[in-house]
Amino acid sequence: MKIDWNEKIDAAHECLHKGRLSRRSFVKFLTLAGASIGLVGGPFGRLTRSARAETKSIRFDGWGGTTSEAFRKYAFEPFTKATGIKVVDGEFGDMDTYLTRVKASFPPGGEFNLAHLSGVFDYARYVDLGYATQLDESKIPNLQNVMAAMTAPYRAITDGKLSAVPYDLGQTGIAYNTKHIPKEKADELGAGLLWDKELDKKLGSWGDWRTNIWYGALYTNQNPNDIEDMDAVWDALKAQQGMIKKYWGSGAELMSLLANEEIYATVAWSGRVAHLQEQGHPIGFLAPENCYSWQECIFVLKGTDLRAAEKLLNFMLEPSAAIAVAEGQKYPPSLDPTKVPMPESIQKLPAFDPTGKLEGYLFADPVYWNGHQLEWSEKWDRVKSGA
């Protein structure tokens, strides 16, 4: 019988966090787990992080692909030239896998410093796990240019303080091939396009449980932040499962499936759709009512050298850098457009709000979604597999 080491790491971390497991025993456990799942260097190697603290480097983990390319070109490389501090650039495919890696490091957080987290719900669960820091905002003066509508949800979780800075926003809407699906049809069907029987085996979706449940709620005419009939949502997702050609796992895979016309419609990240459109592919973007809107933050993990982190954050929020990154990754920056003039290239991006108030954008309620994570994610895995 195959051992699920990720689950065992999560369980061991929870015991450590609650005081039911000693740090010595936790380290011994990680030695075995690390060897089994290929965590390079093992936990004892991570104990040397404090010894490396004097080196001028800091680690940043992000989403890979075009997003990471934009960060490297317009933020990290210029930052290193300006300060001499090297940014070690890591990548991940989804939030749950990355969190497992963070938990498996020792001390919790280990060599991880900054992470490009998605949604306020991720901020909340990292705070709940004890990974938060307290940033000195006087060392991040460019934070004053960030939309108050984006910082407020984070401050509400950490008593007015911040362990992260909001950096960009986007929407998980619906991408569709305009050669095969008329705009009029997409607009008429809305979320129902993802259940259109004429698109059988030409539909895609992200493997993420939240996104699929969100759209299951929209399809069954429910508020995603207050679902009253979960049976209807599960029934809809089970019916859709047989029509899905592929549950994609990364932005690069999403773009490939659409560009090669392996699928004609799928939930999709607005920035990746903008890249496809720029490349000339016939891809439309639909943001149905109550479209899944989200913002991403750069979270600073406990144990990080805050002086280096705050320098990097302020550099990344400098308008010239933030706008260049936004143009590169195709997601609007967190900067308030009423304070910082935005070029036309930013104003044309999906999810851009010229008012800076984000009124009418529906974001995931962190308490609601985190409270259902265990139950819903486990059931989603069964639905996705067709069980």
Summary of the structure (lengths in Angstrom):
residues: 387
radius of gyration: 21.0
end to end distance: 19.2
largest distance: 62.1
contacts: 1276
relative contact order: 0.16
helix: 51%
strand: 16%
